[in-house]
Amino acid sequence: MIIVYADTVGDIMDKRKVIYYCDERNDEFSTAQITPRPIDENYVYVHNSLFKRFTHFFWYRIIATPIAFAYVIFVFGHRTKGRHKLKKHLNDGYFMFGNHTQDIADPFIPNVISYPKTDYVVVHANNVSMPVLGRITPSLGALPIPDGLGGYKNFLEAIETRIEQGHCVVVYPEAHIWPYYTKIRDFPDTSFAYPAKLGAPVYCFTNTYHKRRFFAHPRIVTYIDGPFYPDMEKPLKARRRELRDRVYRTMCRRAEKSDHVQIRYIKMEKDQ
């Protein structure tokens, strides 16, 4: 999977040195300004026509995959630790949860670490709302979150279909982009309902930052952990909460490996 986020219209190198925040769950620091299109019960997530399968293969494998590898390697000197863990479910569908700290690299990294598996990413409607790229991103694996209950049936069926087909569904539970942030923000257990309901394996990947001499961009090292499994004997809410807590603790531990701060984040009170 490659998703070219709406946020990629911003600068390739974020020049900010300090960012002030109030709410780590809801503050957004991407520079993009996109008006999202409605995602309702009429939005089609899964296309089965020969033409649509061809456009997916063309954009995903021929165009986007080489770009993803080139970008993360040449811009960030990307490295992966623990990729061998994915082999346990090489032929199975699974979920991957990661921290959301890059406009461009975040949609590319899952493609690189899970190759040759096909990734589908749960995204904001912005990603399918751009005049040109918005028509391409569905072919790249975008699964936009619907606006209301009317579209959720098709959305959830699409996720289930991709897991049954043996693909990877990628989720950024933090939801909002905080460029170069080196910690893990608190996130709800809502998105963990997908694997908890399906009984599917879960992996997490944590992008950490490391200083490089002679380079403006720090190195990104991605740590892969898992698989984690939902306890299907417990109620759904308990299963998803348990999955969330295990993933969150693991990502927090991995995030401590970052040794470089590109942008400082300072918390402010809401009345400041």
GUTORZA-666790 format. One line per 5 residues: for each residue x, y, z of C-alpha. Coordinates in nm, 4 decimals, always signed. Example, Ala and Ser with C-alpha at 12.3 -4.5 7.8 and 13.67 -1.06 7.14 Angstrom:
+1.2300 -0.4500 +0.7800 | +1.3670 -0.1060 +0.7140
//
This chain:
+0.0000 +0.0000 +0.0000 | +0.0983 +0.3564 -0.0644 | -0.1242 +0.6460 +0.0275 | -0.0181 +0.9914 -0.0841 | -0.1709 +1.1869 +0.1994
-0.3296 +1.5238 +0.1442 | -0.0680 +1.6529 +0.3828 | +0.2085 +1.5914 +0.1312 | +0.1375 +1.9246 -0.0309 | +0.3413 +2.0723 +0.2531
+0.7179 +2.1165 +0.2678 | +0.9315 +1.8044 +0.2450 | +1.1327 +1.9375 +0.5402 | +0.9438 +2.0842 +0.8332 | +1.1233 +2.4045 +0.9381
+0.9499 +2.4384 +1.2749 | +1.1694 +2.4009 +1.5839 | +0.9073 +2.4297 +1.8586 | +0.5378 +2.3357 +1.8576 | +0.3002 +2.4193 +2.1420
+0.0065 +2.1878 +2.2066 | -0.2863 +2.1536 +2.4447 | -0.4571 +1.8263 +2.3577 | -0.2464 +1.5306 +2.2454 | -0.5515 +1.3430 +2.1189
-0.6992 +1.6177 +1.9026 | -0.4359 +1.8788 +1.8102 | -0.3304 +1.8608 +1.4448 | -0.0014 +2.0028 +1.3149 | -0.0072 +1.9078 +0.9496
+0.0213 +2.2084 +0.7170 | -0.2344 +2.0911 +0.4608 | -0.5715 +2.2605 +0.4185 | -0.8125 +2.0258 +0.2389 | -1.1920 +2.0268 +0.2313
-1.2937 +1.6600 +0.2661 | -1.5543 +1.5062 +0.0386 | -1.8518 +1.3236 +0.1936 | -1.7917 +0.9532 +0.2563 | -2.1368 +0.7994 +0.2877
-2.3225 +0.4776 +0.2012 | -2.2644 +0.5456 -0.1695 | -1.8861 +0.5295 -0.1449 | -1.7490 +0.2080 -0.2999 | -1.4521 +0.0585 -0.1137
-1.4009 -0.2689 -0.2983 | -1.3931 -0.2817 -0.6784 | -1.3843 -0.6175 -0.8564 | -1.3723 -0.5145 -1.2211 | -1.0721 -0.6115 -1.4330
-0.9988 -0.2450 -1.5035 | -0.9921 -0.1521 -1.1337 | -0.7668 -0.4473 -1.0529 | -0.5294 -0.3330 -1.3264 | -0.5216 +0.0294 -1.2043
-0.4510 -0.0935 -0.8515 | -0.1599 -0.3064 -0.9726 | -0.0239 -0.0238 -1.1895 | -0.0362 +0.2535 -0.9295 | +0.0546 +0.0343 -0.6343
+0.3295 -0.1923 -0.7655 | +0.4661 -0.0178 -1.0759 | +0.4579 +0.3434 -0.9574 | +0.4209 +0.3759 -0.5806 | +0.6260 +0.0878 -0.4407
+0.9582 +0.1918 -0.6025 | +0.8950 +0.5516 -0.4945 | +0.8312 +0.4380 -0.1372 | +1.1569 +0.2446 -0.1122 | +1.3578 +0.5244 -0.2732
+1.2053 +0.7976 -0.0590 | +1.2488 +0.6425 +0.2842 | +1.5996 +0.5172 +0.2085 | +1.7439 +0.8290 +0.0436 | +1.5650 +1.0907 +0.2547
+1.5666 +0.9221 +0.5962 | +1.8244 +0.6429 +0.5658 | +1.5451 +0.4136 +0.6812 | +1.6155 +0.0895 +0.8650 | +1.3831 -0.1791 +1.0010
+1.4287 -0.3894 +1.3147 | +1.2203 -0.7033 +1.3701 | +1.0846 -0.7512 +1.0193 | +1.1281 -1.1276 +1.0581 | +0.8335 -1.1286 +1.3008
+0.5944 -1.0687 +1.0107 | +0.6868 -1.4031 +0.8550 | +0.4652 -1.5837 +1.1060 | +0.1619 -1.4482 +0.9184 | +0.3116 -1.4115 +0.5739
+0.0048 -1.5681 +0.4119 | -0.2535 -1.4354 +0.6582 | -0.4326 -1.1071 +0.6908 | -0.3251 -0.8902 +0.9846 | -0.3429 -0.5385 +1.1256
-0.0507 -0.3016 +1.1800 | -0.0692 -0.0016 +1.4140 | +0.1943 +0.2739 +1.4005 | +0.2821 +0.6184 +1.5340 | +0.1874 +0.9123 +1.3104
+0.4868 +1.1476 +1.2744 | +0.5419 +1.2135 +0.9024 | +0.3361 +1.3588 +0.6179 | +0.5008 +1.1638 +0.3379 | +0.7042 +0.8864 +0.5008
+0.4157 +0.7503 +0.7088 | +0.2189 +0.6189 +0.4116 | +0.5397 +0.4833 +0.2563 | +0.6931 +0.2983 +0.5527 | +0.4220 +0.0287 +0.5929
+0.4663 -0.0611 +0.2268 | +0.8400 -0.1004 +0.2769 | +0.8319 -0.3054 +0.5970 | +0.5511 -0.5419 +0.4924 | +0.6599 -0.5981 +0.1301
+0.5560 -0.8058 -0.0650 | +0.2209 -0.7971 +0.1156 | -0.0392 -0.5474 -0.0054 | -0.1353 -0.2806 +0.2476 | -0.4633 -0.0969 +0.2888
-0.4602 +0.2094 +0.5128 | -0.7438 +0.3567 +0.7163 | -0.7286 +0.7286 +0.6329 | -0.9074 +1.0588 +0.6767 | -1.1391 +1.1632 +0.3932
-0.8814 +1.4305 +0.2988 | -0.6793 +1.1601 +0.1287 | -0.9478 +1.0918 -0.1326 | -1.0603 +1.4550 -0.1662 | -0.7756 +1.6147 -0.3644
-0.8555 +1.7158 -0.7234 | -0.6008 +1.4808 -0.8850 | -0.4394 +1.2600 -0.6218 | -0.7767 +1.1953 -0.4640 | -0.8716 +0.9895 -0.7688
-0.5555 +0.7791 -0.7391 | -0.5329 +0.7109 -0.3668 | -0.8213 +0.4576 -0.3630 | -0.6212 +0.2527 -0.6147 | -0.3293 +0.2731 -0.3730
-0.5262 +0.1222 -0.0872 | -0.6958 +0.4129 +0.0906 | -0.9871 +0.3178 +0.3165 | -1.1407 +0.6545 +0.4111 | -1.3327 +0.6711 +0.7384
-1.7013 +0.7413 +0.6649 | -1.8784 +1.0514 +0.7923 | -2.1728 +0.8802 +0.9583 | -2.3324 +0.5482 +1.0379 | -2.4655 +0.5134 +0.6822
-2.1206 +0.4421 +0.5396 | -1.9838 +0.2280 +0.8203 | -2.1342 -0.0962 +0.6962 | -1.9417 -0.0760 +0.3682 | -1.6289 +0.0460 +0.5497
-1.6238 -0.2444 +0.7935 | -1.7034 -0.4951 +0.5190 | -1.4069 -0.3612 +0.3195 | -1.1727 -0.4105 +0.6151 | -1.3011 -0.7635 +0.6683
-1.2627 -0.8416 +0.2970 | -0.9001 -0.7256 +0.2886 | -0.8130 -0.9308 +0.5968 | -0.9828 -1.2395 +0.4509 | -0.7821 -1.1878 +0.1297
-0.4602 -1.2089 +0.3338 | -0.3675 -0.8409 +0.3123 | -0.2476 -0.5968 +0.5763 | -0.4692 -0.3206 +0.7142 | -0.2698 -0.0277 +0.8550
-0.4076 +0.2024 +1.1240 | -0.2564 +0.5154 +1.2788 | -0.4476 +0.5224 +1.6107 | -0.3086 +0.8643 +1.7072 | -0.5091 +0.9961 +1.4087
-0.3298 +1.3336 +1.3830 | +0.0168 +1.4011 +1.2427 | +0.2757 +1.5388 +1.4862 | +0.5929 +1.5805 +1.2760 | +0.9044 +1.4184 +1.4260
+0.7392 +1.3559 +1.7621 | +0.9508 +1.1101 +1.9595 | +0.6952 +0.9879 +2.2122 | +0.3698 +0.7939 +2.1777 | +0.0560 +0.9963 +2.2276
-0.2355 +0.8589 +2.4229 | -0.4887 +0.7061 +2.1842 | -0.8306 +0.5446 +2.2334 | -0.9053 +0.1768 +2.1838 | -1.1704 +0.2477 +1.9179
-0.9699 +0.1307 +1.6172 | -0.8744 -0.1914 +1.7941 | -1.2347 -0.3039 +1.7566 | -1.1461 -0.4187 +1.4024 | -0.9008 -0.6952 +1.5004
-1.0896 -0.7657 +1.8235 | -1.4050 -0.8413 +1.6269 | -1.2323 -1.0461 +1.3555 | -0.9895 -1.2293 +1.5821 | -0.7038 -1.1198 +1.3549
-0.3377 -1.0871 +1.4571 | -0.1994 -0.7427 +1.5365 | +0.1487 -0.5990 +1.4865 | +0.2751 -0.2564 +1.5818 | +0.5537 -0.0530 +1.4289
+0.7273 +0.2363 +1.6016 | +0.9256 +0.4945 +1.4064 | +1.2183 +0.6325 +1.6063 | +1.4524 +0.9215 +1.5211 | +1.8322 +0.9265 +1.5237
+2.0851 +1.1981 +1.4446 | +2.2871 +1.1651 +1.1233 | +2.6014 +1.3593 +1.0481 | +2.5918 +1.5705 +0.7310 | +2.2168 +1.5157 +0.6778
+1.9310 +1.7555 +0.7505 | +1.6839 +1.4715 +0.8090 | +1.7370 +1.2330 +1.1006 | +1.7440 +0.8611 +1.0391 | +1.4182 +0.6747 +1.0916
+1.4513 +0.3301 +1.2468 | +1.1273 +0.1316 +1.2551 | +1.0778 -0.1344 +1.5218 | +0.8230 -0.4097 +1.4553 | +0.6601 -0.5959 +1.7434
+0.3985 -0.8678 +1.7704 | +0.1971 -1.0537 +1.6830 | -0.0605 -0.9774 +1.9497 | -0.3856 -1.1725 +1.9552 | -0.7277 -1.0777 +2.0913
-0.8637 -1.3010 +2.3658 | -1.1836 -1.4150 +2.1953 | -1.3236 -1.5494 +2.5222 | -1.3588 -1.1965 +2.6575 | -1.6290 -0.9419 +2.5640
-1.5529 -0.7209 +2.2641 | -1.4842 -0.4071 +2.4696 | -1.2441 -0.5942 +2.6950 | -1.0659 -0.7487 +2.3945 | -1.0105 -0.4181 +2.2214
-0.8977 -0.2463 +2.5414 | -0.6486 -0.5217 +2.6149 | -0.5085 -0.5062 +2.2613 | -0.4776 -0.1291 +2.2811 | -0.2936 -0.1422 +2.6130
-0.0452 -0.4059 +2.4957 | +0.0302 -0.2162 +2.1755 | +0.0533 +0.1184 +2.3553 | +0.2971 -0.0117 +2.6183 | +0.5121 -0.1758 +2.3529
+0.5263 +0.1375 +2.1372 | +0.6108 +0.3553 +2.4377 | +0.9006 +0.1262 +2.5214 | +1.0292 +0.1327 +2.1635 | +0.9910 +0.5122 +2.1380
+1.2495 +0.5490 +2.4135 | +1.5116 +0.4417 +2.1595 | +1.4857 +0.7792 +1.9819 | +1.7985 +0.9829 +2.0536 | +1.7309 +1.2940 +1.8456
+1.4723 +1.5717 +1.8811 | +1.4028 +1.7542 +1.5559 | +1.1030 +1.9516 +1.6872 | +1.0365 +2.0275 +2.0542 | +0.6766 +1.9860 +2.1716
+0.5728 +2.1967 +2.4716 | +0.2389 +2.1500 +2.6426 | +0.0341 +2.4584 +2.7218 | -0.2786 +2.4995 +2.9260 | -0.5886 +2.5756 +2.7224
-0.6275 +2.9229 +2.8756 | -0.2714 +3.0280 +2.7832
//
